[in-house]
Amino acid sequence: MADKADRATEAVVVWERPERGARGPAPERSREQLTAAAVGLADAGGLAAVSVRQVARELGTGPASLYRYVAGRDDLVDLMVDAATAEVDLDVELTGDPVADLVGLAARTQQVHLRHPWLLEVAPEALRTGPRGVDYLEYALRALEPVAALTGPGKLEAVAVLNALVAMLSAVELRTRRSPTGRQSAQSAYLDAVVARGGHPLLAAALAGGAAGAGRPGTESPAGDPFERMVRRVLAGLLGPEPPA
């Protein structure tokens, strides 16, 4: 019976459980402290550096004491993701232009991903949404209110796709930042050589469509911010009428 009760407790998301168990001595820590310690570990060493044991060590206590606040590592990750989501500024006033508002939200979200690269290591779960995540969804849906062509589920799907795009572009940006300049130059030179040898006319035309180097790995297009341009293009398709069933 006790095991069944324990499993029932663990099945409830961390947000619906008390801050700590009702039994035992007065709390010495808080979930906020646990979360801050976990985020610090992940910022320094990636998501793999986070465990209940490591967080306990950071806080100068024993692992067993932390199980009064969280059921395990999954709870820690949930708390970390929600804390990072809280860094996205949702106080920016909406303009009434869904594309402009969502582009702005996407840009602010990307900055959080770039500050906390471990977010890209978190396995995607459809319902990994805490209080701050719910606020984020509400803000995005308010931005989408003028879009009459989409149903409620359609709007949620649009937000999910937008978030996936932000994660992908953030990963590309982080890889570009970490890639040695010499390697990027070598890749660009390789594409020049491939095009010069012929046999790939469409690639040659695409690369010649802008200024030298536009569209190549590790380069920026002169036609505005590439992140914003990509997000706008995707949103143009997402916010159109839903296809017939």
Secondary structure by P-SEA (a helix, b strand, c coil): caaaaaaaaaacccccccccccccccccccaaaaaaaaaaaaaccccccccaaaaaaaacccccccccccccaaaaaaaaaaaaaaaccccccccccaaaaaaaaaaaaaaaaaacccccccccccccccaaaaaaaaaaaaaacccccccaaaaaaaaaaaaaaaaaaaaaaaaaaaccaaaaaaaaaaaaaaaaacccaaaaaaaacccccccccccccccccaaaaaaaaaaaaaacccccc
